[in-house]
Amino acid sequence: MNQAVLKTIHRIHVVGKCPLGCDDIYQIEFHIDSVVIPVERIQEVINQLTTDPIYQEDLTRKLCESLQCKVVSHGTHSRFVTECTAEWLS
């Protein structure tokens, strides 16, 4: 039986505060399969998680857990470029 499979990727730049005191800018991708997650819901979760300082790794994992989708974040810290991936396993 043939059927369409929906795959959506949302991308956003997020300014977060590192626990070590500096502002960090992340490009975050949300890989969503077969369901619709409104961007307003994504923004709401981002706002909740970035009110206090948070490490990129923790932000990526918590976004994945809250939205139940794969999340990939890219950030620059000092001279390092860091990529984090968290995948939702149901």
ABEGO torsion letter per residue (X at the ends): XBBBBBBBBBBBBBBBBBAAGBBBBBBBBBBBBGBBBBAAAAAAAAAAAAABBBBAAAAAAAAAAAAGBBBBBBBBBEABBBBBBBBBBX
